[in-house]
Amino acid sequence: MGELIDATPTETLDTLGRVCPYPLVLTKKAIEKLGSGSILKVLCDAPASAEDTIPRWAEKQGFGFEMRKLEDKGYWELFIQKK
């Protein structure tokens, strides 16, 4: 782990303040616009989205996925690599 987290993301999506299902919907739209191999960094403070719906969706799509919880800031950084 750490390969995606240490890479420079192609794009960053800020979903802070949004509740389910918006973080997932916005993530899907953002990843559609990116080319294969691109990395999308998602900032998310909705626990259900960060720990469940977005990781599950990324896995189903066969995308690379890593997450880092920033306890001091109260949100997660999700890294998704489009295949």
N, CA, C and O atoms as a printed pandas DataFrame, in Angstrom:
     atom_number atom_name residue_name chain_id  residue_number  x_coord  y_coord  z_coord
0              1         N          MET        A               1    0.840   -1.184    0.000
1              2        CA          MET        A               1    0.000    0.000    0.000
2              3         C          MET        A               1    0.881    1.242    0.000
3              4         O          MET        A               1    2.006    1.220    0.500
4              5         N          GLY        A               2    0.361    2.318   -0.562
5              6        CA          GLY        A               2    1.100    3.555   -0.608
6              7         C          GLY        A               2    1.464    3.977   -2.009
7              8         O          GLY        A               2    1.869    5.118   -2.235
8              9         N          GLU        A               3    1.322    3.060   -2.957
9             10        CA          GLU        A               3    1.686    3.367   -4.335
10            11         C          GLU        A               3    0.829    4.496   -4.905
11            12         O          GLU        A               3    1.361    5.433   -5.500
12            13         N          LEU        A               4   -0.476    4.419   -4.732
13            14        CA          LEU        A               4   -1.366    5.468   -5.246
14            15         C          LEU        A               4   -1.295    6.721   -4.378
15            16         O          LEU        A               4   -1.318    7.840   -4.890
16            17         N          ILE        A               5   -1.207    6.525   -3.058
17            18        CA          ILE        A               5   -1.149    7.663   -2.143
18            19         C          ILE        A               5    0.093    8.519   -2.413
19            20         O          ILE        A               5    0.049    9.744   -2.302
20            21         N          ASP        A               6    1.192    7.860   -2.766
21            22        CA          ASP        A               6    2.445    8.582   -3.015
22            23         C          ASP        A               6    2.536    9.185   -4.413
23            24         O          ASP        A               6    3.407   10.013   -4.677
24            25         N          ALA        A               7    1.639    8.775   -5.309
25            26        CA          ALA        A               7    1.665    9.292   -6.679
26            27         C          ALA        A               7    0.973   10.656   -6.742
27            28         O          ALA        A               7    0.163   10.990   -5.878
28            29         N          THR        A               8    1.296   11.425   -7.756
29            30        CA          THR        A               8    0.639   12.711   -7.965
30            31         C          THR        A               8   -0.691   12.473   -8.678
31            32         O          THR        A               8   -0.708   11.927   -9.781
32            33         N          PRO        A               9   -1.807   12.877   -8.062
33            34        CA          PRO        A               9   -3.103   12.635   -8.699
34            35         C          PRO        A               9   -3.284   13.469   -9.964
35            36         O          PRO        A               9   -2.783   14.588  -10.065
36            37         N          THR        A              10   -4.006   12.904  -10.920
37            38        CA          THR        A              10   -4.337   13.603  -12.153
38            39         C          THR        A              10   -5.320   14.722  -11.854
39            40         O          THR        A              10   -5.238   15.809  -12.425
40            41         N          GLU        A              11   -6.259   14.437  -10.943
41            42        CA          GLU        A              11   -7.293   15.409  -10.592
42            43         C          GLU        A              11   -7.699   15.194   -9.139
43            44         O          GLU        A              11   -7.610   14.081   -8.621
44            45         N          THR        A              12   -8.146   16.269   -8.481
45            46        CA          THR        A              12   -8.646   16.180   -7.112
46            47         C          THR        A              12  -10.107   16.620   -7.092
47            48         O          THR        A              12  -10.469   17.656   -7.650
48            49         N          LEU        A              13  -10.935   15.812   -6.441
49            50        CA          LEU        A              13  -12.368   16.088   -6.322
50            51         C          LEU        A              13  -12.696   16.340   -4.852
51            52         O          LEU        A              13  -12.435   15.486   -4.005
52            53         N          ASP        A              14  -13.254   17.484   -4.550
53            54        CA          ASP        A              14  -13.612   17.850   -3.178
54            55         C          ASP        A              14  -15.106   17.592   -2.963
55            56         O          ASP        A              14  -15.950   18.303   -3.507
56            57         N          THR        A              15  -15.425   16.563   -2.159
57            58        CA          THR        A              15  -16.828   16.277   -1.845
58            59         C          THR        A              15  -17.130   16.576   -0.377
59            60         O          THR        A              15  -18.120   16.088    0.167
60            61         N          LEU        A              16  -16.283   17.371    0.258
61            62        CA          LEU        A              16  -16.481   17.688    1.675
62            63         C          LEU        A              16  -17.816   18.394    1.885
63            64         O          LEU        A              16  -18.179   19.305    1.140
64            65         N          GLY        A              17  -18.543   17.954    2.917
65            66        CA          GLY        A              17  -19.843   18.537    3.205
66            67         C          GLY        A              17  -20.987   17.867    2.476
67            68         O          GLY        A              17  -22.148   18.186    2.732
68            69         N          ARG        A              18  -20.689   16.947    1.575
69            70        CA          ARG        A              18  -21.732   16.235    0.826
70            71         C          ARG        A              18  -22.014   14.911    1.518
71            72         O          ARG        A              18  -21.099   14.271    2.035
72            73         N          VAL        A              19  -23.278   14.499    1.529
73            74        CA          VAL        A              19  -23.639   13.222    2.131
74            75         C          VAL        A              19  -24.037   12.230    1.046
75            76         O          VAL        A              19  -24.320   12.609   -0.090
76            77         N          CYS        A              20  -24.054   10.964    1.416
77            78        CA          CYS        A              20  -24.434    9.894    0.496
78            79         C          CYS        A              20  -25.752   10.249   -0.177
79            80         O          CYS        A              20  -26.661   10.721    0.504
80            81         N          PRO        A              21  -25.894   10.048   -1.454
81            82        CA          PRO        A              21  -24.997    9.359   -2.387
82            83         C          PRO        A              21  -24.111   10.308   -3.193
83            84         O          PRO        A              21  -23.426    9.864   -4.114
84            85         N          TYR        A              22  -24.109   11.593   -2.873
85            86        CA          TYR        A              22  -23.418   12.567   -3.723
86            87         C          TYR        A              22  -21.918   12.320   -3.909
87            88         O          TYR        A              22  -21.429   12.466   -5.030
88            89         N          PRO        A              23  -21.164   11.952   -2.866
89            90        CA          PRO        A              23  -19.739   11.692   -3.113
90            91         C          PRO        A              23  -19.502   10.611   -4.170
91            92         O          PRO        A              23  -18.613   10.746   -5.010
92            93         N          LEU        A              24  -20.301    9.539   -4.126
93            94        CA          LEU        A              24  -20.149    8.475   -5.123
94            95         C          LEU        A              24  -20.558    8.958   -6.512
95            96         O          LEU        A              24  -19.867    8.685   -7.493
96            97         N          VAL        A              25  -21.666    9.667   -6.597
97            98        CA          VAL        A              25  -22.143   10.178   -7.892
98            99         C          VAL        A              25  -21.100   11.116   -8.516
99           100         O          VAL        A              25  -20.788   11.008   -9.702
100          101         N          LEU        A              26  -20.573   12.026   -7.712
101          102        CA          LEU        A              26  -19.568   12.964   -8.215
102          103         C          LEU        A              26  -18.265   12.247   -8.587
103          104         O          LEU        A              26  -17.600   12.623   -9.552
104          105         N          THR        A              27  -17.907   11.217   -7.819
105          106        CA          THR        A              27  -16.702   10.431   -8.117
106          107         C          THR        A              27  -16.853    9.713   -9.457
107          108         O          THR        A              27  -15.933    9.723  -10.275
108          109         N          LYS        A              28  -18.006    9.094   -9.680
109          110        CA          LYS        A              28  -18.257    8.395  -10.953
110          111         C          LYS        A              28  -18.143    9.360  -12.128
111          112         O          LYS        A              28  -17.522    9.033  -13.139
112          113         N          LYS        A              29  -18.736   10.544  -12.005
113          114        CA          LYS        A              29  -18.689   11.532  -13.090
114          115         C          LYS        A              29  -17.263   11.994  -13.351
115          116         O          LYS        A              29  -16.857   12.153  -14.503
116          117         N          ALA        A              30  -16.505   12.208  -12.285
117          118        CA          ALA        A              30  -15.126   12.685  -12.440
118          119         C          ALA        A              30  -14.239   11.619  -13.081
119          120         O          ALA        A              30  -13.411   11.937  -13.935
120          121         N          ILE        A              31  -14.401   10.368  -12.681
121          122        CA          ILE        A              31  -13.542    9.299  -13.204
122          123         C          ILE        A              31  -13.849    9.012  -14.672
123          124         O          ILE        A              31  -12.963    8.616  -15.429
124          125         N          GLU        A              32  -15.110    9.213  -15.077
125          126        CA          GLU        A              32  -15.498    9.011  -16.486
126          127         C          GLU        A              32  -14.702    9.910  -17.415
127          128         O          GLU        A              32  -14.389    9.523  -18.541
128          129         N          LYS        A              33  -14.375   11.107  -16.953
129          130        CA          LYS        A              33  -13.681   12.086  -17.785
130          131         C          LYS        A              33  -12.185   11.831  -17.902
131          132         O          LYS        A              33  -11.515   12.408  -18.759
132          133         N          LEU        A              34  -11.659   10.955  -17.029
133          134        CA          LEU        A              34  -10.215   10.707  -17.003
134          135         C          LEU        A              34   -9.829    9.549  -17.911
135          136         O          LEU        A              34  -10.629    8.651  -18.173
136          137         N          GLY        A              35   -8.599    9.588  -18.380
137          138        CA          GLY        A              35   -8.082    8.529  -19.224
138          139         C          GLY        A              35   -7.584    7.345  -18.395
139          140         O          GLY        A              35   -7.429    7.444  -17.178
140          141         N          SER        A              36   -7.341    6.248  -19.063
141          142        CA          SER        A              36   -6.831    5.045  -18.412
142          143         C          SER        A              36   -5.499    5.329  -17.725
143          144         O          SER        A              36   -4.627    5.989  -18.289
144          145         N          GLY        A              37   -5.353    4.825  -16.504
145          146        CA          GLY        A              37   -4.125    5.038  -15.748
146          147         C          GLY        A              37   -4.131    6.298  -14.895
147          148         O          GLY        A              37   -3.243    6.493  -14.066
148          149         N          SER        A              38   -5.136    7.158  -15.096
149          150        CA          SER        A              38   -5.231    8.403  -14.324
150          151         C          SER        A              38   -5.604    8.111  -12.880
151          152         O          SER        A              38   -6.256    7.108  -12.586
152          153         N          ILE        A              39   -5.188    8.990  -11.987
153          154        CA          ILE        A              39   -5.497    8.841  -10.567
154          155         C          ILE        A              39   -6.368   10.009  -10.116
155          156         O          ILE        A              39   -6.025   11.175  -10.309
156          157         N          LEU        A              40   -7.501    9.666   -9.511
157          158        CA          LEU        A              40   -8.410   10.657   -8.969
158          159         C          LEU        A              40   -8.275   10.639   -7.441
159          160         O          LEU        A              40   -8.389    9.587   -6.811
160          161         N          LYS        A              41   -8.032   11.802   -6.865
161          162        CA          LYS        A              41   -7.979   11.940   -5.404
162          163         C          LYS        A              41   -9.298   12.567   -4.972
163          164         O          LYS        A              41   -9.660   13.649   -5.435
164          165         N          VAL        A              42  -10.017   11.880   -4.080
165          166        CA          VAL        A              42  -11.305   12.360   -3.605
166          167         C          VAL        A              42  -11.186   12.725   -2.129
167          168         O          VAL        A              42  -10.736   11.913   -1.321
168          169         N          LEU        A              43  -11.585   13.939   -1.780
169          170        CA          LEU        A              43  -11.649   14.374   -0.388
170          171         C          LEU        A              43  -13.082   14.150    0.074
171          172         O          LEU        A              43  -14.020   14.684   -0.517
172          173         N          CYS        A              44  -13.249   13.362    1.126
173          174        CA          CYS        A              44  -14.594   12.966    1.536
174          175         C          CYS        A              44  -14.702   12.923    3.057
175          176         O          CYS        A              44  -13.847   12.345    3.727
176          177         N          ASP        A              45  -15.758   13.537    3.604
177          178        CA          ASP        A              45  -15.974   13.496    5.048
178          179         C          ASP        A              45  -17.251   12.740    5.431
179          180         O          ASP        A              45  -17.705   12.818    6.573
180          181         N          ALA        A              46  -17.817   12.020    4.483
181          182        CA          ALA        A              46  -18.997   11.193    4.747
182          183         C          ALA        A              46  -18.531    9.751    4.988
183          184         O          ALA        A              46  -18.112    9.078    4.046
184          185         N          PRO        A              47  -18.599    9.269    6.239
185          186        CA          PRO        A              47  -18.071    7.938    6.548
186          187         C          PRO        A              47  -18.622    6.815    5.675
187          188         O          PRO        A              47  -17.864    5.945    5.247
188          189         N          ALA        A              48  -19.928    6.816    5.402
189          190        CA          ALA        A              48  -20.516    5.739    4.592
190          191         C          ALA        A              48  -19.929    5.724    3.183
191          192         O          ALA        A              48  -19.678    4.656    2.624
192          193         N          SER        A              49  -19.714    6.891    2.618
193          194        CA          SER        A              49  -19.136    6.976    1.270
194          195         C          SER        A              49  -17.671    6.585    1.279
195          196         O          SER        A              49  -17.225    5.818    0.425
196          197         N          ALA        A              50  -16.920    7.105    2.235
197          198        CA          ALA        A              50  -15.472    6.890    2.275
198          199         C          ALA        A              50  -15.094    5.450    2.608
199          200         O          ALA        A              50  -14.121    4.918    2.074
200          201         N          GLU        A              51  -15.864    4.826    3.489
201          202        CA          GLU        A              51  -15.484    3.502    3.965
202          203         C          GLU        A              51  -16.287    2.379    3.337
203          204         O          GLU        A              51  -15.956    1.210    3.534
204          205         N          ASP        A              52  -17.331    2.698    2.587
205          206        CA          ASP        A              52  -18.176    1.635    2.046
206          207         C          ASP        A              52  -18.483    1.799    0.557
207          208         O          ASP        A              52  -17.977    1.033   -0.264
208          209         N          THR        A              53  -19.302    2.786    0.201
209          210        CA          THR        A              53  -19.811    2.830   -1.175
210          211         C          THR        A              53  -18.735    3.111   -2.220
211          212         O          THR        A              53  -18.710    2.454   -3.261
212          213         N          ILE        A              54  -17.858    4.060   -1.972
213          214        CA          ILE        A              54  -16.824    4.366   -2.978
214          215         C          ILE        A              54  -15.798    3.230   -3.095
215          216         O          ILE        A              54  -15.480    2.831   -4.215
216          217         N          PRO        A              55  -15.264    2.688   -1.979
217          218        CA          PRO        A              55  -14.326    1.554   -2.127
218          219         C          PRO        A              55  -14.956    0.337   -2.826
219          220         O          PRO        A              55  -14.324   -0.312   -3.659
220          221         N          ARG        A              56  -16.227    0.044   -2.464
221          222        CA          ARG        A              56  -16.902   -1.102   -3.075
222          223         C          ARG        A              56  -17.099   -0.889   -4.575
223          224         O          ARG        A              56  -16.888   -1.804   -5.371
224          225         N          TRP        A              57  -17.498    0.308   -4.950
225          226        CA          TRP        A              57  -17.693    0.629   -6.368
226          227         C          TRP        A              57  -16.364    0.523   -7.130
227          228         O          TRP        A              57  -16.314   -0.055   -8.216
228          229         N          ALA        A              58  -15.294    1.081   -6.561
229          230        CA          ALA        A              58  -13.979    1.040   -7.218
230          231         C          ALA        A              58  -13.520   -0.403   -7.430
231          232         O          ALA        A              58  -12.982   -0.745   -8.483
232          233         N          GLU        A              59  -13.738   -1.240   -6.422
233          234        CA          GLU        A              59  -13.344   -2.655   -6.529
234          235         C          GLU        A              59  -14.138   -3.365   -7.626
235          236         O          GLU        A              59  -13.576   -4.135   -8.405
236          237         N          LYS        A              60  -15.444   -3.103   -7.685
237          238        CA          LYS        A              60  -16.294   -3.709   -8.714
238          239         C          LYS        A              60  -15.835   -3.319  -10.120
239          240         O          LYS        A              60  -15.920   -4.109  -11.060
240          241         N          GLN        A              61  -15.344   -2.076  -10.241
241          242        CA          GLN        A              61  -14.885   -1.578  -11.543
242          243         C          GLN        A              61  -13.497   -2.114  -11.896
243          244         O          GLN        A              61  -13.054   -1.993  -13.039
244          245         N          GLY        A              62  -12.819   -2.701  -10.921
245          246        CA          GLY        A              62  -11.457   -3.190  -11.148
246          247         C          GLY        A              62  -10.418   -2.076  -11.074
247          248         O          GLY        A              62   -9.308   -2.229  -11.582
248          249         N          PHE        A              63  -10.769   -0.965  -10.449
249          250        CA          PHE        A              63   -9.853    0.162  -10.326
250          251         C          PHE        A              63   -8.926   -0.045   -9.126
251          252         O          PHE        A              63   -9.271   -0.740   -8.171
252          253         N          GLY        A              64   -7.750    0.570   -9.196
253          254        CA          GLY        A              64   -6.865    0.584   -8.044
254          255         C          GLY        A              64   -7.471    1.515   -7.006
255          256         O          GLY        A              64   -8.065    2.535   -7.357
256          257         N          PHE        A              65   -7.326    1.173   -5.728
257          258        CA          PHE        A              65   -7.924    2.001   -4.681
258          259         C          PHE        A              65   -7.072    1.976   -3.422
259          260         O          PHE        A              65   -6.626    0.919   -2.973
260          261         N          GLU        A              66   -6.855    3.153   -2.865
261          262        CA          GLU        A              66   -6.208    3.284   -1.557
262          263         C          GLU        A              66   -6.883    4.428   -0.820
263          264         O          GLU        A              66   -7.389    5.366   -1.437
264          265         N          MET        A              67   -6.885    4.343    0.505
265          266        CA          MET        A              67   -7.502    5.409    1.291
266          267         C          MET        A              67   -6.623    5.755    2.479
267          268         O          MET        A              67   -5.894    4.921    3.015
268          269         N          ARG        A              68   -6.721    7.010    2.867
269          270        CA          ARG        A              68   -5.997    7.483    4.041
270          271         C          ARG        A              68   -6.968    8.362    4.842
271          272         O          ARG        A              68   -7.546    9.310    4.310
272          273         N          LYS        A              69   -7.134    8.032    6.124
273          274        CA          LYS        A              69   -8.007    8.844    6.978
274          275         C          LYS        A              69   -7.142    9.873    7.701
275          276         O          LYS        A              69   -6.166    9.528    8.366
276          277         N          LEU        A              70   -7.512   11.121    7.559
277          278        CA          LEU        A              70   -6.810   12.214    8.222
278          279         C          LEU        A              70   -7.597   12.562    9.482
279          280         O          LEU        A              70   -8.466   13.434    9.463
280          281         N          GLU        A              71   -7.284   11.875   10.571
281          282        CA          GLU        A              71   -8.014   12.034   11.833
282          283         C          GLU        A              71   -8.064   13.489   12.290
283          284         O          GLU        A              71   -9.106   13.969   12.737
284          285         N          ASP        A              72   -6.939   14.185   12.176
285          286        CA          ASP        A              72   -6.872   15.566   12.657
286          287         C          ASP        A              72   -7.736   16.520   11.847
287          288         O          ASP        A              72   -8.160   17.559   12.353
288          289         N          LYS        A              73   -8.000   16.167   10.578
289          290        CA          LYS        A              73   -8.808   17.040    9.720
290          291         C          LYS        A              73  -10.257   16.573    9.605
291          292         O          LYS        A              73  -11.124   17.329    9.168
292          293         N          GLY        A              74  -10.516   15.327    9.998
293          294        CA          GLY        A              74  -11.888   14.822    9.983
294          295         C          GLY        A              74  -12.391   14.376    8.628
295          296         O          GLY        A              74  -13.598   14.355    8.391
296          297         N          TYR        A              75  -11.478   14.017    7.730
297          298        CA          TYR        A              75  -11.917   13.497    6.435
298          299         C          TYR        A              75  -10.934   12.465    5.896
299          300         O          TYR        A              75   -9.850   12.256    6.441
300          301         N          TRP        A              76  -11.350   11.834    4.812
301          302        CA          TRP        A              76  -10.549   10.814    4.150
302          303         C          TRP        A              76  -10.027   11.344    2.809
303          304         O          TRP        A              76  -10.651   12.193    2.172
304          305         N          GLU        A              77   -8.890   10.831    2.409
305          306        CA          GLU        A              77   -8.392   11.017    1.043
306          307         C          GLU        A              77   -8.504    9.656    0.372
307          308         O          GLU        A              77   -7.910    8.680    0.830
308          309         N          LEU        A              78   -9.252    9.595   -0.691
309          310        CA          LEU        A              78   -9.447    8.358   -1.446
310          311         C          LEU        A              78   -8.711    8.499   -2.773
311          312         O          LEU        A              78   -8.862    9.500   -3.473
312          313         N          PHE        A              79   -7.923    7.501   -3.109
313          314        CA          PHE        A              79   -7.167    7.519   -4.359
314          315         C          PHE        A              79   -7.666    6.393   -5.238
315          316         O          PHE        A              79   -7.611    5.225   -4.853
316          317         N          ILE        A              80   -8.151    6.737   -6.412
317          318        CA          ILE        A              80   -8.709    5.750   -7.342
318          319         C          ILE        A              80   -7.942    5.848   -8.650
319          320         O          ILE        A              80   -7.829    6.925   -9.235
320          321         N          GLN        A              81   -7.411    4.708   -9.108
321          322        CA          GLN        A              81   -6.712    4.684  -10.380
322          323         C          GLN        A              81   -7.570    3.968  -11.414
323          324         O          GLN        A              81   -7.910    2.793  -11.267
324          325         N          LYS        A              82   -7.906    4.705  -12.453
325          326        CA          LYS        A              82   -8.727    4.158  -13.519
326          327         C          LYS        A              82   -7.913    3.174  -14.343
327          328         O          LYS        A              82   -6.769    3.450  -14.704
328          329         N          LYS        A              83   -8.498    2.040  -14.634
329          330        CA          LYS        A              83   -7.813    1.010  -15.448
330          331         C          LYS        A              83   -8.179    1.156  -16.899
331          332         O          LYS        A              83   -7.706    0.387  -17.735
